[in-house]
């Protein structure tokens, strides 16, 4: 057994094994980083999709069902507060609040973030 260990060390096979293990670890970390980056991209696209869908629902409610106050406020809160949505919906939502004499909710900032 000692002879085998000494011959591995002497032949440089040990350094090749160490280099191979090191390369496997580095390559694995690189692959994991690529997977994490791709998952982040997918998450951002899903968030944007949810934001787009909520904006559409909010616009539809504001234009076609303006008396659905509870539903509008629920969707608007999720859109503006949770997803930080801001588009021209902001001015339409402000106009809807004024028209319906509804106080501006605490969660509604009413403008674009800096």
C-alpha positions, -999 to 999 in steps of 0.1 A, spaced: 0 0 0 28 24 9 44 16 -25 12 26 -43 9 58 -24 46 67 -30 44 58 -67 12 80 -71 30 109 -54 62 104 -73 45 101 -107 26 134 -105 -7 115 -105 -17 131 -72 -13 166 -86 -34 156 -116 -61 142 -93 -61 174 -72 -62 195 -104 -91 175 -117 -111 178 -84 -104 215 -84 -116 219 -120 -148 200 -111 -155 223 -82 -148 254 -102 -169 242 -131 -197 233 -108 -197 267 -92 -198 283 -127 -228 261 -137 -246 269 -105 -240 307 -111 -255 304 -146 -285 285 -132 -290 312 -105 -287 340 -131 -313 323 -153 -337 318 -124 -333 355 -116 -342 364 -152 -373 341 -151 -384 356 -117 -381 391 -132 -401 381 -162 -428 366 -140 -430 397 -118 -433 419 -149 -460 396 -163 -479 399 -130 -475 436 -130 -488 438 -166 -518 417 -158 -527 437 -128 -524 469 -147 -548 456 -173 -573 445 -146 -570 479 -129 -575 498 -162 -605 477 -170 -621 482 -136 -615 519 -136 -630 523 -171 -658 498 -171 -667 491 -135 -658 523 -116 -683 515 -88 -664 483 -78 -646 503 -51 -634 474 -29 -620 454 -59 -603 484 -74 -587 493 -41 -575 457 -36 -560 454 -70 -546 490 -69 -529 483 -35 -512 452 -48 -502 469 -81 -489 502 -66 -477 491 -31 -465 455 -35 -453 455 -72 -443 492 -72 -463 497 -104 -463 531 -119 -474 540 -153 -501 563 -165 -524 542 -142 -512 566 -115 -531 596 -130 -561 575 -138 -563 561 -103 -559 596 -88 -587 608 -111 -609 579 -100 -602 587 -63 -612 623 -68 -643 615 -89 -655 590 -63 -645 613 -34 -623 586 -19 -594 596 4 -560 588 -9 -549 555 7 -517 555 28 -501 529 6 -506 550 -26 -476 573 -32 -491 587 -63 -459 593 -83 -429 577 -98 -401 565 -76 -368 583 -79 
